[in-house]
Amino acid sequence: MAFSILNRRPDSGLGNVRSSPGDPSRNVDWILLLVQATLVVCGGLTVYSASRTKGNNLPYGYSYATRQVIFVILATAAMLFVMSLDYAWLRERAKFLYGLTIVALVLIFMLAKVTGGAQLSFDIGPIKLQPAEFAKVTVLLVLAAFLSEDSSDSVSYERFIGGLWLGGIPTVLVILQPDLGTTSVLVAMMMGVLLVAGAKAKYIAMITLLALSTVGAVVLSGVIKTYQTMRIVAWLNPNSNDVRLQQYIFQGRNALHATATGGLTGKGWLQGPITNAKGDIPVQWADFPFSAIGEQFGLLGCAVIIGLFAIALFRIWRIAHLSRDLLGTYICAGVFTMLLWQIFQNIAMTLGLMPITGLPLPFISYGGSGMVTYFVMFGLAQSVHMRRMR
């Protein structure tokens, strides 16, 4: 009897030890997943609070919040699919996905409508697909796959130039849309991956110089639209009385004011005069959600959001160290760098420390393409973690 009990096979379920410790299903980073879920919930509440009085079409101001929930459901499905794949499987398909991205970025100049002076998305009925957002994933994959072919501790000049071409082509296409915000994210990702791969400091300086030169060239050539130039001028001259700059100064000033007036604990849920009553911050739910959090929940609320992002960044950095191979390390390095830069840029532009670029705050801002993109990137990080023992 005792022998039969000792040899009884365990039941299946969450506590099942029948599978190998290296089984991917037993190695999900639940802390990262929980942090991500918390950020998404905070984002949904922020989108609702900032948009409910802004002329939504659905009753009770649920229009943007409802769409955000739909975006999250679709993004979750995409993330689970990516988690189910061995990230090494994507190595051989990275070039194909990269090619599709280049085609999409070219087609956008032919098929996309000009909205606000830029061609950013394909409008398919109520759905807007932004190829530049998905380029963050595909460029990361092809760059990580390319660099991981060489297992040396440093990046040779030839391989550096090859990586620069891979990242540079889609980056130029994105800046021509023009989309300076996404361009900066792609450049930050390239620098992060190359730095982790062992690129020399002079190579990183070369990327920076090329990026600045490219931006300068497109500004002088007139590719950058007037409103984008005005955003930079307004940031440099926040006290200007120039009529042309007033709408840009007004937007940034009110975002900073809303954040600052929240004090330590905020004015309360749905009780912010600027966020919930006046509506003085255009597109706050997409561009300036951090100001809505600051006004309603104060410094403590902002600290919680930043703390959650810090935990997510730490977990991704940890996964990079635990990765079984260089491909996984480089993927996580790219996800880490893009997330860090986009968080910094969005919060800094809310506080007036950086010019307004329209970059969303990951998981918090309203938007479908950006939500799916970051869910997929976290899915890639999870895939690396889940297969670290194989």
C-alpha positions as CSV (number, residue, x, y, z in Angstrom):
1,M,0.0,0.0,0.0
2,A,2.7,2.4,1.0
3,F,4.6,1.5,-2.1
4,S,1.6,2.3,-4.3
5,I,1.2,5.7,-2.7
6,L,4.8,6.6,-3.2
7,N,4.6,5.7,-6.8
8,R,1.3,7.4,-7.6
9,R,1.6,9.9,-10.4
10,P,0.7,13.5,-9.4
11,D,-2.5,15.1,-10.6
12,S,-2.3,17.7,-13.4
13,G,-2.9,21.3,-12.6
14,L,-1.0,24.4,-11.5
15,G,1.0,22.4,-9.1
16,N,1.8,19.6,-11.5
17,V,5.4,18.4,-11.2
18,R,5.0,15.7,-13.8
19,S,6.5,17.9,-16.5
20,S,10.2,18.7,-16.7
21,P,11.4,21.8,-14.8
22,G,12.4,23.1,-18.3
23,D,8.8,22.9,-19.6
24,P,8.0,26.5,-20.8
25,S,4.6,26.4,-19.1
26,R,6.3,26.1,-15.7
27,N,8.5,29.1,-16.3
28,V,6.3,32.1,-16.9
29,D,7.5,35.3,-15.2
30,W,4.4,35.8,-13.2
31,I,5.7,39.0,-11.5
32,L,6.2,40.6,-14.9
33,L,2.8,39.4,-16.0
34,L,1.2,40.8,-12.9
35,V,2.9,44.2,-13.2
36,Q,1.8,44.4,-16.9
37,A,-1.8,43.6,-16.0
38,T,-1.8,46.2,-13.2
39,L,-0.5,48.9,-15.6
40,V,-3.2,47.9,-18.2
41,V,-5.9,48.3,-15.5
42,C,-4.5,51.7,-14.5
43,G,-4.4,52.7,-18.1
44,G,-8.0,51.8,-18.7
45,L,-9.1,53.8,-15.7
46,T,-7.0,56.7,-16.9
47,V,-8.3,56.7,-20.4
48,Y,-11.9,56.6,-19.1
49,S,-11.3,59.5,-16.6
50,A,-9.6,61.7,-19.2
51,S,-12.0,61.1,-22.1
52,R,-15.5,60.6,-20.6
53,T,-16.4,64.3,-21.0
54,K,-14.8,64.9,-24.4
55,G,-17.8,64.4,-26.7
56,N,-17.7,60.6,-27.0
57,N,-20.3,58.9,-29.1
58,L,-21.3,56.1,-26.7
59,P,-23.4,56.8,-23.5
60,Y,-21.7,57.8,-20.3
61,G,-18.4,58.5,-22.0
62,Y,-17.3,54.9,-22.4
63,S,-16.3,55.3,-26.0
64,Y,-12.5,55.4,-25.7
65,A,-12.5,53.1,-22.7
66,T,-14.5,50.5,-24.5
67,R,-12.2,50.6,-27.5
68,Q,-9.2,50.3,-25.1
69,V,-10.7,47.1,-23.6
70,I,-11.0,45.7,-27.1
71,F,-7.4,46.6,-27.9
72,V,-6.3,44.9,-24.7
73,I,-8.2,41.7,-25.6
74,L,-6.6,41.6,-29.1
75,A,-3.2,42.4,-27.7
76,T,-3.5,39.6,-25.0
77,A,-4.3,37.1,-27.8
78,A,-1.2,38.3,-29.7
79,M,1.0,38.0,-26.6
80,L,-0.2,34.5,-25.8
81,F,0.5,33.4,-29.3
82,V,4.1,34.8,-29.1
83,M,4.6,33.2,-25.7
84,S,3.6,29.8,-27.2
85,L,6.4,30.1,-29.8
86,D,10.1,29.3,-29.1
87,Y,11.7,32.7,-29.8
88,A,14.5,30.9,-31.7
89,W,11.8,29.8,-34.2
90,L,11.4,33.5,-35.1
91,R,15.1,33.8,-36.0
92,E,14.6,32.1,-39.4
93,R,11.5,34.2,-40.1
94,A,12.9,37.5,-39.0
95,K,14.0,38.5,-42.5
96,F,10.5,37.7,-43.9
97,L,8.8,39.8,-41.2
98,Y,11.3,42.6,-41.8
99,G,10.6,42.5,-45.5
100,L,6.8,42.8,-44.8
101,T,7.5,45.8,-42.6
102,I,9.5,47.6,-45.3
103,V,6.8,47.0,-47.8
104,A,4.1,48.3,-45.4
105,L,6.2,51.4,-44.7
106,V,6.5,52.1,-48.4
107,L,2.9,51.5,-49.1
108,I,1.8,53.9,-46.5
109,F,3.0,56.8,-48.7
110,M,0.7,55.5,-51.4
111,L,-2.4,54.4,-49.6
112,A,-2.6,56.2,-46.2
113,K,-4.5,59.4,-45.7
114,V,-2.8,62.5,-44.6
115,T,-4.0,63.2,-41.0
116,G,-2.6,66.1,-39.1
117,G,0.1,66.6,-41.7
118,A,1.5,63.0,-41.5
119,Q,0.8,59.6,-43.1
120,L,1.0,57.2,-40.2
121,S,-1.7,54.5,-40.6
122,F,-3.8,52.4,-42.8
123,D,-7.5,53.2,-42.1
124,I,-9.5,50.1,-42.4
125,G,-13.0,51.1,-41.4
126,P,-12.8,51.9,-37.6
127,I,-9.3,50.3,-37.4
128,K,-6.1,52.2,-37.8
129,L,-2.9,50.1,-38.4
130,Q,0.4,51.9,-37.8
131,P,3.2,50.0,-39.5
132,A,5.8,52.1,-37.6
133,E,4.6,50.6,-34.4
134,F,5.0,47.0,-35.6
135,A,8.4,48.0,-37.0
136,K,9.6,48.2,-33.4
137,V,9.2,44.4,-33.1
138,T,10.4,43.3,-36.6
139,V,13.4,45.5,-36.6
140,L,14.4,44.3,-33.2
141,L,14.0,40.6,-34.3
142,V,16.1,41.0,-37.4
143,L,18.8,43.0,-35.7
144,A,19.0,40.5,-32.7
145,A,19.1,37.6,-35.2
146,F,21.8,39.2,-37.2
147,L,24.1,40.1,-34.3
148,S,23.6,36.8,-32.5
149,E,25.2,35.0,-35.5
150,D,28.6,36.1,-34.1
151,S,29.3,34.9,-30.6
152,S,32.3,37.1,-30.0
153,D,32.4,39.6,-27.2
154,S,32.5,42.6,-29.5
155,V,30.9,43.8,-32.7
156,S,33.2,44.1,-35.7
157,Y,33.0,47.1,-37.9
158,E,31.5,45.1,-40.7
159,R,28.8,43.7,-38.5
160,F,28.1,47.1,-37.0
161,I,27.6,48.6,-40.5
162,G,25.3,45.6,-41.4
163,G,23.2,46.2,-38.3
164,L,23.1,49.9,-39.1
165,W,21.7,49.2,-42.5
166,L,19.1,46.9,-41.2
167,G,17.9,49.4,-38.6
168,G,18.5,52.5,-40.8
169,I,16.3,51.7,-43.7
170,P,13.0,51.4,-41.8
171,T,14.1,54.3,-39.5
172,V,14.4,56.6,-42.6
173,L,11.0,55.5,-43.9
174,V,9.4,56.2,-40.5
175,I,11.0,59.7,-40.3
176,L,9.7,60.5,-43.8
177,Q,6.1,59.9,-42.7
178,P,7.1,62.0,-40.6
179,D,7.1,60.3,-37.1
180,L,9.9,61.7,-35.0
181,G,8.7,59.9,-31.8
182,T,8.8,56.4,-33.3
183,T,12.1,57.3,-35.0
184,S,13.7,58.1,-31.6
185,V,12.4,54.8,-30.2
186,L,14.0,52.8,-33.1
187,V,17.3,54.6,-32.7
188,A,17.3,54.0,-28.9
189,M,16.6,50.3,-29.6
190,M,19.5,50.0,-32.1
191,M,21.9,51.7,-29.6
192,G,20.8,49.5,-26.8
193,V,21.1,46.2,-28.7
194,L,24.5,47.2,-30.2
195,L,25.8,48.3,-26.8
196,V,24.9,45.0,-25.2
197,A,26.3,43.1,-28.2
198,G,29.7,44.8,-27.5
199,A,29.8,47.7,-29.9
200,K,32.5,50.2,-29.3
201,A,31.7,53.6,-27.9
202,K,32.7,55.3,-31.1
203,Y,30.2,53.1,-33.0
204,I,27.4,54.3,-30.6
205,A,28.6,57.9,-31.1
206,M,28.4,57.3,-34.9
207,I,24.7,56.2,-34.6
208,T,24.0,59.3,-32.5
209,L,25.7,61.6,-35.1
210,L,23.9,59.9,-38.0
211,A,20.5,60.2,-36.2
212,L,21.0,63.9,-35.5
213,S,22.3,64.6,-39.0
214,T,19.2,62.8,-40.5
215,V,16.8,64.8,-38.3
216,G,18.6,68.0,-39.3
217,A,18.5,67.1,-43.0
218,V,14.7,66.4,-43.0
219,V,14.0,69.6,-41.0
220,L,16.0,71.7,-43.5
221,S,14.4,69.9,-46.5
222,G,10.9,70.7,-45.3
223,V,9.9,67.0,-44.8
224,I,9.2,67.8,-41.2
225,K,5.8,69.5,-41.0
226,T,5.4,73.0,-39.6
227,Y,3.5,71.8,-36.5
228,Q,6.3,69.5,-35.5
229,T,8.9,72.2,-35.8
230,M,6.6,74.5,-33.8
231,R,6.5,71.9,-31.0
232,I,10.2,72.1,-30.6
233,V,10.3,75.9,-30.9
234,A,7.5,76.1,-28.3
235,W,9.5,73.8,-25.9
236,L,12.5,76.1,-26.3
237,N,10.4,79.2,-25.7
238,P,7.7,78.4,-23.2
239,N,7.1,82.0,-22.3
240,S,6.8,83.2,-25.9
241,N,3.9,85.5,-26.9
242,D,4.0,84.4,-30.5
243,V,0.5,83.6,-31.6
244,R,1.7,80.6,-33.8
245,L,3.1,78.9,-30.7
246,Q,0.3,79.5,-28.3
247,Q,-1.6,76.2,-28.9
248,Y,1.5,74.2,-28.4
249,I,2.5,76.1,-25.3
250,F,-1.0,75.9,-24.0
251,Q,-1.1,72.1,-24.3
252,G,2.2,71.5,-22.5
253,R,1.6,74.1,-19.9
254,N,-1.8,72.7,-18.9
255,A,-0.4,69.1,-18.8
256,L,2.3,70.3,-16.4
257,H,-0.2,72.3,-14.4
258,A,-2.5,69.3,-14.0
259,T,0.3,67.2,-12.8
260,A,1.6,69.7,-10.3
261,T,-1.8,70.7,-8.8
262,G,-2.4,67.1,-7.7
263,G,-0.2,67.6,-4.7
264,L,0.8,64.5,-2.7
265,T,-2.4,62.5,-2.9
266,G,-4.3,64.1,-5.7
267,K,-7.8,65.6,-6.0
268,G,-9.5,62.3,-6.2
269,W,-10.9,59.9,-8.8
270,L,-12.9,61.9,-11.4
271,Q,-12.5,65.1,-9.4
272,G,-9.7,66.8,-11.3
273,P,-10.8,70.2,-12.6
274,I,-8.5,70.1,-15.6
275,T,-8.8,66.5,-16.5
276,N,-12.4,65.8,-15.6
277,A,-14.2,69.1,-16.1
278,K,-12.4,71.7,-18.3
279,G,-10.8,69.4,-20.8
280,D,-8.0,71.9,-21.4
281,I,-5.5,69.2,-22.5
282,P,-6.2,68.0,-26.1
283,V,-6.0,64.2,-26.6
284,Q,-4.9,63.8,-23.0
285,W,-5.9,60.2,-22.9
286,A,-3.4,59.4,-25.6
287,D,-0.6,61.9,-25.3
288,F,-0.7,63.1,-21.6
289,P,-2.2,60.3,-19.5
290,F,0.5,60.9,-16.8
291,S,-1.0,64.4,-16.2
292,A,-4.4,62.8,-15.5
293,I,-2.8,60.4,-13.0
294,G,-0.9,63.3,-11.4
295,E,-4.0,65.5,-11.0
296,Q,-6.3,62.8,-9.6
297,F,-3.8,60.7,-7.6
298,G,-1.0,63.1,-6.9
299,L,2.7,62.4,-6.4
300,L,1.9,59.0,-4.8
301,G,-0.1,57.9,-7.8
302,C,2.7,58.9,-10.2
303,A,5.2,57.1,-8.0
304,V,3.2,53.9,-8.1
305,I,3.1,54.0,-11.9
306,I,6.8,54.8,-12.2
307,G,7.5,52.0,-9.6
308,L,5.5,49.5,-11.7
309,F,7.5,50.4,-14.8
310,A,10.8,50.1,-12.8
311,I,9.8,46.5,-11.7
312,A,9.0,45.6,-15.3
313,L,12.3,47.0,-16.5
314,F,14.1,45.0,-13.8
315,R,12.4,41.8,-14.7
316,I,13.2,42.2,-18.4
317,W,16.9,43.0,-17.5
318,R,16.9,39.8,-15.3
319,I,15.5,37.7,-18.2
320,A,18.2,39.0,-20.4
321,H,20.8,37.8,-18.0
322,L,19.1,34.4,-17.6
323,S,18.7,33.8,-21.4
324,R,20.1,30.6,-22.7
325,D,21.7,32.3,-25.8
326,L,22.6,35.7,-27.2
327,L,19.5,35.9,-29.3
328,G,17.3,36.0,-26.2
329,T,19.7,38.5,-24.5
330,Y,19.6,40.9,-27.5
331,I,15.8,40.7,-27.8
332,C,15.4,41.6,-24.1
333,A,18.0,44.4,-24.4
334,G,15.9,45.9,-27.2
335,V,12.6,45.6,-25.3
336,F,14.3,47.1,-22.3
337,T,15.7,50.0,-24.2
338,M,12.5,50.8,-26.1
339,L,10.4,50.6,-23.0
340,L,12.8,52.8,-21.0
341,W,13.1,55.5,-23.6
342,Q,9.3,55.7,-24.3
343,I,8.5,55.9,-20.6
344,F,11.1,58.7,-20.2
345,Q,10.0,60.6,-23.3
346,N,6.3,60.6,-22.4
347,I,6.7,61.6,-18.8
348,A,9.4,64.1,-19.6
349,M,7.3,65.9,-22.2
350,T,4.4,66.0,-19.7
351,L,6.7,67.7,-17.2
352,G,8.1,70.1,-19.9
353,L,11.6,68.5,-19.9
354,M,11.3,67.3,-23.5
355,P,9.5,68.5,-26.5
356,I,6.0,67.1,-27.3
357,T,6.4,64.2,-29.7
358,G,3.1,62.3,-29.3
359,L,4.8,59.1,-28.0
360,P,2.3,57.1,-25.9
361,L,3.0,55.9,-22.4
362,P,3.1,52.1,-22.8
363,F,0.1,50.2,-21.4
364,I,-1.4,53.5,-20.1
365,S,-2.1,55.6,-23.2
366,Y,-5.1,55.0,-25.5
367,G,-4.2,53.3,-28.8
368,G,-4.5,49.9,-30.5
369,S,-1.2,49.5,-32.5
370,G,0.9,50.7,-29.6
371,M,-0.9,48.4,-27.1
372,V,-0.5,45.3,-29.4
373,T,3.2,46.2,-30.0
374,Y,4.1,46.3,-26.4
375,F,2.1,43.2,-25.5
376,V,4.0,41.3,-28.3
377,M,7.3,42.6,-27.0
378,F,6.5,41.5,-23.5
379,G,5.5,38.2,-25.0
380,L,8.9,37.9,-26.6
381,A,10.5,38.5,-23.2
382,Q,8.3,35.9,-21.6
383,S,9.2,33.5,-24.4
384,V,12.9,34.0,-23.5
385,H,12.3,33.4,-19.8
386,M,10.0,30.4,-20.4
387,R,12.7,28.6,-22.4
388,R,15.8,29.7,-20.5
389,M,16.4,26.1,-19.1
390,R,16.2,24.3,-22.4
